[in-house]
Amino acid sequence: VVLLHQLVGDYLLAFFHIARTWVEEAMRANRKGRYDFDVFVSYSGKDEHWVTDELLPNLGKRGPPFLRLCLHSRDFELGKDIVENITDSLYRSRHTLCLVSRNYLRSNWCSLEMRLAMYRLLAEHRDVLVLVFLENVPHQLLNVHHRLSRLVKSRTYMDWPHDPALHNAFWDRLWKKLAP
């Protein structure tokens, strides 16, 4: 473990400093409050069917005003560094919507998006982060993700209702939170 830390630790530290610089630059660029998107959607690619079948028809087409959703599969700039795409997209959006599932918790990219969104939440002192749990996540799995576990204990989040009779109320509540 010590050898691994010595070999990888410097790279992780350098990566953190690069990401932090991108975040600070993105914050400076968006100080005037102009955003390209209303919502940056952070989700696992394995949950893309839910985004396509549920989120887009119910949130992206509800309005007016209509929400401008940023999806990595559609809106990331081709050829651009992935970390830079994530950082730029997150800061070009008024809110970050994290769609938490077991798949989400297993993804390193989703973990990075969550960390950057939490950093922004702390840095801007604004309510920019919205959590939606797509499925029941066992506490022992959630506890492995310390930041998310603490966030769930201190902030209100939403659970996707599996009862279709509750879907409209879910979408109404989420839209009211994210609408400009």
Beta strands, then each sheet from edge to edge (+ up, - down):
strand 1: 37-42
strand 2: 69-71
strand 3: 93-100
strand 4: 129-133
strand 5: 158-159
sheet 1: 2+ 1+ 3+ 4+ 5+
end
